[in-house]
């Protein structure tokens, strides 16, 4: 039997969260779906729309910890985790649950680092009960999932692996108790909530469509509420705004950009008749381009892409494109405040770029040096690809197509086309 006092306390904490400036942006999401207290679950649970909390679990640590759990469940809703990541759940249910929890924990940590309103529950020894690892700050759920698969940690019911440290405490997520995890950067040893994937799957297409619309509308309303009190935008500590940004495949955008710059018409095709002869009732093939004369690819050596391996990944894609489209000459340029190094590769040598390239730099950041250098050296490329973290004040003047491959989300170049590199 759940007392009225417990119900009132639950409502009090919800209102407290929604009114606090730290989480006001999450308030509209907290109004989506239904919520109840029930002894039918062992901890806390959501199907992406509705929330269920075991009051004995929820209130056993204190108000801050209870608030943390409530915020945690609503982050699952805001991210639509149980819909979007069902494919990962089918691959490995436990790692998918963990990846979602790590993602949420990093955002709550960023929003309230001093634990003024919320605090992850801890055991008697002070160890976090739940999954948090500072390593995953800023990572996507898919990237976290892949990392957990590549670097296995003890599963529930398994002993600690040698060299992984001795974790303490007990998790209370799906499947019962969790085992110890490394007590270095990573803290916590098991998710403390339950994810109701089956209920999420059982929703009709109409229900899913309505839920998606409600969540997106709630996030927008939250953003407006946050802006009204001076939060949101660059100060969006909750990271909810990024959930509304359509996810696009930067690799496909990169390929499409390079293909669109093909200038050498060297292959004929009957799939598209030559329009110049149609008025004479003569059907002739059309010449299409399948190669590029010159392509310039540049790297901001004062940026952040080396550490995250984004540069290597992007260059690998460009290497593949260069081979496929038969790029005659590929210029690889390293720049910061000026052009530091210029390397040239041909169709025959592009595959060796990893061996021969010598990145150098470390000065300021001014992309204007690239078009100035190209003009000085009389290099007239079909297109230029500029890889940078986007922390620049001037973007330069260009007389050829330019694609900006930027690592920082939210930064868009005022000239040319912009894609954002994600893992």
SULRA-V242112 format. One record per backbone hydrogen bond with DSSP energy under -1.0 kcal/mol. CO is the residue of the C=O (numbers start at 1). NH is the residue of the N-H. If there is no record, write none. Layout:
CO&NH  CO&NH
This chain:
3&7  4&8  5&9  6&10  7&11  8&12  9&13  10&14  11&15  12&16  13&17  14&18  15&19  16&20  20&23  23&26  26&30  29&32  34&51  36&53  43&54  44&194  45&52  46&196  50&47  51&36  52&45  53&38  54&58  55&59  62&66  63&67  64&68  64&119  65&69  66&70  67&71  68&72  69&73  70&74  71&75  72&76  73&77  74&78  75&79  76&81  77&80  80&83  80&84  81&85  85&89  86&90  87&91  88&92  92&96  93&97  94&98  95&99  96&100  97&101  98&102  99&103  100&104  101&105  102&106  103&107  104&108  105&109  106&110  107&111  108&112  112&115  121&129  123&126  127&123  132&187  133&136  134&137  136&139  140&144  141&145  142&146  143&147  144&148  145&149  146&150  147&151  155&158  161&164  173&176  187&132  194&46  195&197  196&200  197&201  198&202  204&208  205&209  206&210  207&211  208&212  209&213  210&214  211&215  212&216  213&217  214&218  215&219  216&220  217&221  218&222  219&223  220&224  221&225  222&226  223&227  224&228  226&231  227&230  232&235  233&236  235&237  240&243  241&244  249&253  250&254  251&255  252&256  253&257  254&258  255&259  256&260  258&261  259&262  264&266  267&288  269&286  274&277  277&280  277&282  278&281  284&274  286&269  288&266  288&267  291&264  292&328  293&329  294&382  295&331  296&385  297&333  298&387  299&335  300&303  305&310  305&311  306&309  309&313  310&314  311&315  312&316  313&317  314&318  315&319  316&320  317&321  318&322  319&323  320&324  321&325  322&327  329&295  330&345  331&297  332&343  333&299  334&340  334&341  335&301  336&366  338&336  341&334  343&332  345&330  346&350  349&352  350&353  352&356  353&357  366&369  367&370  368&372  369&373  370&374  371&375  372&376  373&377  374&379  383&296  384&403  385&298  386&405  387&300  388&407  390&392  401&384  402&417  403&386  404&419  405&388  406&421  408&411  417&404  419&406
